[in-house]
């Protein structure tokens, strides 16, 4: 068992050593890390050795052809990343404190949220904060979380909760999940449906990596629903087209209703929902851009098509929700 306070008193280390440590952890190689940082490998190894002496712990397990983080190294990595990012943000922090909300804001969004919730409200944010350079990136949950941890993104809007350490998350609202069927389907006039009664339908779901896939399968498991077959697609838009063509049914978010022409969205009984929120790095300083953007998301609330409950408390990723 490694103690959390393994750093000996009276020993110091610097930011460059932490940068070397993070680069080796990220690349999995002293050689690749040295090339990335533009320094000789012996110099990088020396920096790592000094850091290990200062901390009083080995940070890497060195094998003949690979390296792995030790337990102290894994404990240190999220804190080291946060320290590097905070140091890099100091000039921006001081400028923002003097001049208001301005500068770059890098936001990641999952594909089942961007076109239905975020895109329709972005114009209002851009008009309110014209000096914020908003940069968007669409990807899967796993990819976005890693980019937030690596400092590539400032925050990500996705389905919560998440379990990665070093992140703070906040739930914005809860959104119903519905069963989408073709308008000519025998259930289209019912308005409500019990999934366990659908035994011969073809279920259309997103491919692995999309959180909506896991949420959909969890809903089916809870309802003890057994579908006749499954078909996987890369995009929710493709699934909607297949439903419209009568190829199958799918569990879709309520916010996609406006884009589901030719489909009928049925209320699932018992009720099913997903949580929409954002995650950011756990750190002391939060830029004014992040504060402004997250406050704006709370202000606009859930899509007008439904009245999901709002949540405002930020929480650590290891907190229960």
N, C-alpha and C positions, 0 to 999 in steps of 0.2 A: 504493500500500500504506500503510495507516494503522498507525502504531505502537501497541502496546497501552498504552504509558505516555505517552499524549498529554496528560495533565493536567499543566500547568506547575506548578513548585514555587512556593510562596509565595502562591498564590491560593486563596481559600476560597469555599465555597458552603454553602447551608443546606438543611435538610430541606424547607422550603416550596418552594424552587425545584425540587427533585426531584419533589415532588408535582405541581407545575404541568407539568413535563416529561412525567411518566407520564400525566397526564390528557389532554394534547394528543395523545400517541402513541396512547392508547386510543380517543379519540373521533375522531381524524383532523381536528380542527377547533379553532382558537383560540376561536371563539365558543362552541361546545358545551362545551369544557373550562372556560371562564370561568363559564358558567352552572352547570355541575356543581359547581364549587368555591365558588360564591357570591361571585364577585369580578368587577370590571369587566375588560373585555378589554384595555384599555391597561395595566392593572396586571399582568395575566398576561403580556402580551408583554414588559413590562419585566423580570419575573422570569426569563423564558426568555433574554432578552438578557444579563442578568447571569450566568446559569449558563453560557452559551456563552463569555462573556469569561473567566470563571474557569477553564473547561476548555480554552480555547484552540482551540475547534473549533465549527463549525456543526453543530447537532444536527438541524435540519430543512431540507429543500429546499422553498422556498416558491414555489408556482406561483400563477397567477391564481385558480384555483378549487379547488385542493387543496394538501395538503402531504404530504411523504414524509420518513421518517427517512433521514438520511445514514448512511454507514457507521459513523462514530463514534457517532451516535445509536443505531443498532441494537446496537452493542457495549455501550453504557451502559445500555440499557433493563432487562435482567434484573438487573443489579447495583443499579440505582436502586430497582426493585421490592423487592429483598431488603432494602435499607437501610430503606425505609419500613416494611416489615413488622416488621423487628427493632425499630425504634424504637417502633412501636405495641404490641409485645409486652413492652416493658420493665416496665410495672406488673404485668402478669400473671406475668411471670418472677419478679419479686421476691416476689409473694404466694405463688406456687407453691413457691418455695424455702423459704418460712417454714412453709407449711401442708400441703404434700403434693400429691397428685394430685387436682385439682379444676378446674372451669371448663369452658368449651365446647370441643368437639372436632368439627370439621366434616369428614365423611368422604364421599367420592364413590365410587360403585361402578357397574360396568357391568352391564347387565341379565342377562348370561349367567353372572354370579357371585353377585349379591345373593341370589336366592331359594334357591340350591343350596348355597352354601358359607357366606356371611356370616350370613344370617338365622338359621340353626339354632344358631349359636354366640354370638350377640349377648347373649343373656340372661345367660350366664356372665360376660361383661365388665361389664355393667351392675350385676350383683349384687356383683362384686368391687370396683368403683369407683363407688359410688352418688353421689358428688359430681361426677362427670363428666357434663356435659350433652351427650350424644351426638346429633349432628344428621346425618342421612343424606340423600344426594341421589343419585338414579339417573339416569344419562345415558350417552351414547356416549363413547368414548375421547377423541375430539378435543375435545369440549365439556369433559370433566373435566380434561384437561391444561391447557386455557386457564384454567379456574377455579382450578387450583392455582397457575399462574403469576401470576394476578391477585390472589391472596391471598383469594379467596372460599372456597376449601377448604384444609384443613390437609394432607390427603393423599388419594390416590385408590387404590382397589384395582381392578386391571385386568390385562390381559394385557401382559406385557413381552417384549422390551425396547421402549423408546421412544427417540426421537432428539432431542427438544426440549432445547435448551440451558438451563441453570439449574436442572435437576432432578436429584435423586438417586433412584435406584431400587434395589429389593431384590427378588430372586426368592424366593418363599416355597416353592413346590413346582412340579413339572411334572405335568401331568394328561393322561392319554391321551384322544385323540379317537377316537370310534367311529362306525360306520355304523349308523344306526337304520333298521330296516325293519319293516313290519307283522308281527305274530306269525304270520300265515298265509302269509307270503312263502316262496318256495322256498328261500331262503338262511337262513331263521330257525333251522334245525336244524344249520347248519354251524359256527357259533361264530366263524369267521374268514372274511375276504373280501379279495380283491384287486380294487381299484377299477377297474383297467383292463379287467376282464371285464364290467363293467356298462355296456353300450352303449345299452340301450333304456329305462333307468330315467329317471324324471322327478326331477331334483335340486331339493330345496327348500332355499333359503338365505335368510338375513336380508338386509334391504335395506342399501344403502350407509351407511357411518358406523359399523357394528358390526364390531369387529375379528374376531369369529368368522367373518364372511363372508369376509374376506381370508384368514384362516387355512384355511378350508375350500377355497377356490379354489386356494390354494397347494398343499394336499395333493393335490388332483385333478391339478394341473399336474405335480407330481413323479411321480405315478403314471401320467401320460399317460392319464388317464381322460377319456372323452368321453361325456357323458350326452345322452340324447335331447332333453331340454328342461329349462328352469329355471323355477322359480316363486319369487317373492320375498315375504317376510312381514315384518311389523314386530316380532313377538315370537316367541321360541323356543317358547312354549306353543302358539301357533297352528300352528307347524310340527309339533309332536308330535301335535296333533289331526288334522292332515292325513295324517300317516303312519299313524296308527291307523285312519283311514278308507280306507287303501289308495291314497291319491292320489299317493304318491311316497316317496322316501327322502331322508335327510339326514345330514350329518356333525354330530354333537353331542358336547358334553363328557361325559366319564364321570360327572361329579358330577350330571348331570341324570337319571341312571338311575332314581332313586326316583320321579321325576315322570313317567316314560315308560311308565306302565302301558298295556298293549296294543301295545307296541313291543318289538322285540328288538334289543339293542345288540350289534353284531358287532365283533370285533377287526380292525382294519385291518392288512393286511400289504403292504409293510413298515410298521412301527409309526409312528403319527403322534401328536403331542402338542402342547400349548400350555403356555406358562409363565405362572404366576399370581404376581403380586407387588404391590408398592405403589410409588408415587412421592410425593415431597415436594419442597419447595423446597430448593435447596442453600444452607445457611446455617449459621452457627456455633452458634446457640442452637436446641435442639430442646426443645419443651415437654414437661413430664412426661406430659401426656395422650398425645402422640404416642408417646413412649417406651413408655408402658404398653400402648397399643393394639397397636403393632407387635410388642412382646414377646409379647402375648397371641395374636396371629395365628400367630406361630412356635410357640407352645406347643401350640395346638390342632392345628396341622399340616394336612395334606390331609384331605379328607373320608374317612370310615372305609371307604367303598366301594372305595377303591384305595390303593395304597402308593407314590404318587409320591415321588420323591426331594426332600428338603428342601434349600434353599439359604439361607444366612444372611448372606452378605456384601453390604453396601450398596455401590453403585457409582454413579459419575457417569453421566449419560445418554450421554455420548460415549465411555465405556469400552466395550470389546468384551465380549460375554457369550457 
